[in-house]
């Protein structure tokens, strides 16, 4: 667990991680993280902070700025993570710190050219063609295998880090 923690940013955002977020997400340096947990543990808050970490990474080896994706079963669900991030950067800086196009589902940071896109798992074709440096999924258990099969090959282009949040549905058999 050697991943550096952005403590200055956390202080700026008045963020104190809970034990679950610290142990299972923020300190993990694996490329693929599956964070399966219960409801109300702080996935949205944790995801918003991870978006900030990804958006402030340095350019990659080819000089490309960060490209961050948020994928959820619906645009509305994906936007919950985006909103968590946006609220924090707006409070810490101001509305001139970023640009946003809600209709096209993107947010950009002009100072480092980082881009955040949020995607819906309702249409498998809508996830094709993005080369993210980081992908964060929410309610990943509700994203179809067809969507995963479409987005997975593009994750290798930039060796994207993938953080998948999910809460398993309890079935009568359990």
N, C-alpha and C positions, 0 to 999 in steps of 0.2 A: 504494500500500500504506500507507494511513493509519490502519488499524485499530489502536486502542489495545490494548496487550497487558497482561493482568492480572498483572503481575510480582509484586505482593505476594502474590496468591493462589498463584502458582506456587512462590514461596519457602515459603509456609506448607505446601504439599503436597510440598515437596522435589522439584519437577518441573523438569527441564532438558530442553527439547525438542531432538530431533535435527534435523539440517539439513532433512530432508524435511518434517517437521511444521511447522517454522518457515517455510520457503519456500512450501509448497503449501497450508497450511491456516491456521495461526494469524495470519499477516500479511495474509491475503486479505480484502478487504472487499466482494467481490462477493456478491450475494444467493444465487446458485447456484454451488456449488463441487463439482466432480467430481474426486475424488482417487483416480485409478487408479494402482495401484502393485503391487509384488511382495509376496509373503508375508513375514512377520516384519520389517516396516519400522516397526511401532509404531502401526498404525491404531487398535487398541483403546485404548491409552494416550492417543493424541491425541484420540480420540473422547470419552473420559472427561473430559479437560480441557475440551473444547469444550462438553460438557454443563454443567460448572460455570460456564463463561463465560455460557452462555445462561440458566441458572437464577438468576444474580445480576444480570441486566439490570434496569434500572429498569422500572416499569410503562409500558405503551404510552400513546399519546396519549389513550386513553379510560379510563385508570386501571386497565387489566387487568394482573394480574401475569403474569410469564413462564409460558408453557405450552410445554413441550418434549416432543417425540416422538422415540422411537428405533424405527426400523422395520428389520426384518431378515427373512430367509426363515422363521425360526422364533422362538418366544418365547425359547428357550434361547440362540440366537445374539444376540438383542437384549439379553438380560440380561447378556451378557458386558460390554457397554459400561456398562450400568447398575451392575454390580458394581464395575467399575473406578472409577467416580465415587463410589459409596457407600463403598468402602474408603478412599478419600482423605478424604472429609468425616468419616468416623468417626474416623480417626486424627488429623485436624487439630482436630476439635471433640469431639463425643461422640455417643452414640446419641440424645440428646435434641434434637439439631440438626435432625432430620428424622423423618418418619413414613413407614412403608412398609406397603403391602398387597400381598404377593406374589401372592395369588390373583386380585386385580383388576388387577395389573400397574401400580401407580402408587407414586410416592414424592413426598412434599410437604415443603416447607420452611415451617414455621409462621410464621417471623419475617417473610417477605415474600410468603407465600401462593403461591409458585411451585410448579408441578406438573410432574412428569415421568411420562410414560406410555410403556411399551414395547409394541410391536405386532408381530404376526406376519403375514407375507405369505402365509400358507397360506389365509386366507379373505378375499377381497376386501371383503366386507361389514364385516369387523371394523375397517377403517380409516376408515369413513365417519363424518362428524360431528364430527371434532376440528378445532379451529381453533388450530393451533400457531403460536407465534411463532418457533420453530426446530424443524426436523426434521433428524435425523441418521440416515442409513441405513448399514447395514453389509452387505457382500456384495450390493450393489445390483444386480449383474448377474444375481442369482438371484431377484429380485423380479419377478413377472410384470407384463406391460403392463397387464393388467386391474386389478391392485392400484394401479399408478401412475395409471391413468385414474380410479380412485375417489378417491384421496387428493389428486391435483393441484388440483382446484377449490377445496378448502378451504384450500390454502396461500396463496391470494390474499386471504383475509379479513383476515389480519393481516400481509400481505406477509412471510410466513415466510422466514427464511433457511434454505437447504437445503444440507447438507453430505453428499455421497454418497461413501462409501468402497467400493472394489471391487478385486478382483483377477481379471483376466480368466483364464478357463480356457484352457489351452494345448491346441490341437487338433492332430491329425496334419498338417493342411494348413499350419500355421504353421511 
